Amino acid sequence: MHPPIPLSRPDITQREIDAVVDVLHTDTLSIGPKAIEFERLCASVAERRHGIAVSSGTTALHCAMVAAGIDAGDEVITTPFSFVASANAALFVGARPVFVDIDSVTLNIDLDKVAAAITPKTRAIVGVEVFGHPGGMPELEQLCRRHDLTLIEDSCEGFGGHAGKRAIGSFGQTSVFAFYPNKQITTGEGGMILTDDDAVAATCRSLRNQGRDGMAWLAHQRLGYNYRLSEINAAIGVAQMQRLEEILDARRRVAHQYMDRLMTSRFVTLPTLTSDDVMSWFVFVVRLNDLFEVGDRDALMAMLREQGIGCNNYFPPIHLQPYMVEQLGHKAGDFPVCEYVANRTLALPFFSKMTPKQVETVCTTLEKTLEKMLIARKGRF
Ligand SMILES: Cc1ncc(COP(=O)(O)O)c(C=O)c1O
């Protein structure tokens, strides 16, 4: 059998290793020049005035919520089909996440259904480019302007993508990136808040640094957190940014190989883009076609893993996570498009250094396994 193919793998070279070692030879392991350089490089990707480096995408979202003044009793509209942190951010500040079902093509929030979810309590929308698909963010920005709502762009999965001419990360009062090891670029752990608003930037800088407003170490102006990004992590980020085009190109190459290979498959539906948009390839997710039933995706994952192919069910519906059910009272059937998609989607191995041979192995194993599942089903009837 072929060696196991992981779901993801960070793209780390000698450049990142040297950058870390260089920092370790200095006396500045936190609050220093590497974080500032990383902030500048990330802000420039989306042509934003400010970048504020933080410890994760989740802490970036928390700061964005506080800086937007979202509070207990407020409502925040978001998608049920994302990583949980998109919705958790509302809960962190005592607000209620209000879910709106998704569009079956972009897999982002359904623009036709958002307006109906706005109430007098709605203060913000957290828009997400799920799997790096930019669809709908310009429209969400317009909608927020019309209804005087704050847009927070959860661009954690969209680094380097574009909605038309606009970079992912350039929308809304704030946008946030995440740098966990499966992301387009990584810092080990890390996140970034981008904004054009000077006051919001100042608040976020203070929030991440224990509520300090200036350099006085023991003067705290507000309730703050330790959400700082260390210089060690920031140095990895700077080195990754120096290789950004190389990394994004490599991911595009792998994605295109998957697309070409699976385009004619009768088993799966592939990501769909409008011609003006540039997908940021965070993961490669396929959806099982209607030939398959609920439950088949999980059986498929078990069989793929047995054959050394990493995979995962990106994403289970957020509204059906146990604590969301408990707090918000949701039940199966509340967001049918999300639930239908979530039962059928599957992330396949995807990373920049994936070889053409590995992609071919994944596709052949996927198709053969699905074929076998259909044959076995016929045998049962
Ligand atoms: C859409 C989205 N939002 C937020 C996050 C949270 O980022 P982190 O894991 O860095 O806290 C992620 C990370 O997976 C994400 O995909």
The ligand as a Gaussian input file, in Angstrom:
#p B3LYP/6-31G(d) Opt

LIG

0 1
 C      -13.913000      30.232000       9.668000
 C      -13.009000      30.132000      10.859000
 N      -13.168000      31.027000      11.847000
 C      -12.383000      31.008000      12.923000
 C      -11.384000      30.070000      13.085000
 C      -10.596000      30.048000      14.349000
 O       -9.227000      30.159000      14.168000
 P       -8.226000      29.532000      15.278000
 O       -8.284000      28.058000      15.153000
 O       -6.903000      30.121000      14.898000
 O       -8.690000      30.031000      16.596000
 C      -11.168000      29.131000      12.073000
 C      -10.104000      28.120000      12.202000
 O      -10.204000      26.989000      11.884000
 C      -12.020000      29.151000      10.937000
 O      -11.877000      28.238000       9.964000

